[in-house]
Amino acid sequence: MAVVSCPECKKPTQSGGYESWQIIVAICFFPIGLLALLMSKKPTSCNSCGFIWQG
């Protein structure tokens, strides 16, 4: 996962990613399974201030 900075407190945090089931469906049912990755990602939350955003 990528490291991004929080828009509120500017501290680095891990960005949100995909759920495990989305990755499994994308691999097993390629190329139609790629639609599972178009569904929402997990939101990113800051460990310091608790701010949550989609990024």
N, C-alpha and C positions, 0 to 999 in steps of 0.2 A: 504494500500500500504506500501511497505517496504521503509525504509530509507537507502540510499546508499551514499557513498561519491563521489564527482566529481573527475574524474581522472586528471583534470587540476588544480583546485584550492583547492582540498581536503576538501571542505565544505560539510556538509550533505545536501541532497536534496531528494525529493520523487521520487521513481522510476516510470517509465511509466507502464501502465497496459493495459488491454484489452478494446476494445470499447464495449459500451453497447449492440450493436446488436450481437456481437460475443457471449456474455454470454447468451442472450435470445435464440439465435438459438441453442446453446449447450444444454440448458435445455429443450427446446421444442422438439427437434429432437434427443434426446439421443438414442443410442450411436453414430449415424452417425453425429449428430450435433457437436460432439467433434472436427471434422475437422475444424470447424470455429475457434477454439482456436489455431489450428496449423498455421493459417494465422498470419500475422505480428502483433506484439504488438505496442502500441504507444511508440515512442522513449522517452528516459529520457533526460530532459534538466535541466541544472543548473540555479537556480534563481539568483545566484551571478554573474557568468561570462558569462552565455548564451551558454555554450558548450553543444552540443547535441550529444548523443551516444545511441546505442542500448544496454540496460542493465537492 
